[in-house]
Amino acid sequence: MKRSTVALCLVAALLALAAVGCGSKTASPTTPSGASTSSGAPSGSLTAAQFKAYVDAVKPVVVKAQMAGKVLKGTLRGLSTKPNNSWDTAAINLTQQGVFLGQAANALAAVTAPAAFTETNKQAVQALLLEEDAMRAIGSLLAARNFNALKIDPGLTGELKQAGVLQAAWRKALDEQSTALAVPLPWTWQK
């Protein structure tokens, strides 16, 4: 595979990561087997005060994940299709954002979610961990400039799609409860 083709494939993988994760709204709303696409409980079983407390607890996680998404998009804008210093910069940025997503996953896992959000909270943690792994893996490949290893791994693409589906379920549950309980979310989802 030519180096320029490998670089273009890498950019495609990074675009997939930007599209499915980090708070974007472009993930597919389809549901993997066993995943919940709603809060899992009627809004009557969750009070507005409980929902607001949960939203306040997860806000720092949402902000951190959205920052990672913005950095990723900026990294993509500056990435050359041929190996150069932009690859080194991208490797550093992606690895660092992977660390931030791992921290966000740990913070979200530490949140005591109301019963209505227990499953979707776990799914959001899993999505952040998948995205962390992807960012770190792609960052490592860029740093190594290992052209043979830069071929897009179908497993990585599948993980990114799964992360997007899991995040979409969590966002949908939050949006539904926000509407049902008339408790506005203190953030706007990234597009």
Residue, then its C-alpha position, 0 to 999 in steps of 0.5 A: m500500500k502506498r504511503s499516501t494511501v495509508a495516510l488517507c486511510l488513517v484520516a478516514a479512521l480518525l474521521a470515523l472516530a470524530a463522527v461516532g464519539c466525543g459527544s457527536k450527534t452523528a452516531s447511529p441510533t441502532t442498538p446492539s444486542g442487549a443495549s438499552t436505547s432509552s432510560g429503561a424506566p418511565s419518567g415517573s420513576l425518576t424525580a426532577a431532583q434526582f435527574k438534576a443531581y445526576v446531570d450535575a454529576v455527569k456534566p464534567v464528564v460531558v465537558k471533558a469528552q466534548m473537549a476531546g472531540k474538539v481537539l480531535k477535529g482540530t488535529l484532523r484539520g492539521l494532519s498531512t496526508k504524508p508523514n511529517n511533523s503533523w503526524d508527531t503532533a497528532a500522535i501527541n494530541l490523540t494520546q493525550q485525549g485518550v488519557f482524558l477520555g480514560q479519566a472521563a470514563n473513570a469519573l463517569a463510572a464513579v457517579t452513582a446513577p439513578a436506577a433509570f440510568t444505571e445501564t445507560n451510564k455503564q454503556a457510556v463508560q464503555a463507549l468512553l473506554l473504547e474511544e480511549d483505546a482507539m485514540r491511543a492506538i491511532g496515536s501510537l501508530l502515527a508516532a511510530r510512522n509504521f506504515n505497514a501497521l497503519k492499515i485500518d484494523p476492521g476491529l478498531t472500526g467496529e469498536l468505534k461504531q459500537a462506541g457511537v451506538l452506546q453514546a447515542a443510547w446515553r444521549k437519547a436517555l438524557d434527552e428524553q428525561s430532560t424533556a419529560l421532567a422539564v429539566p434542561l441539560p446544562w450543555t449542548w451536544q456537539k454536532 
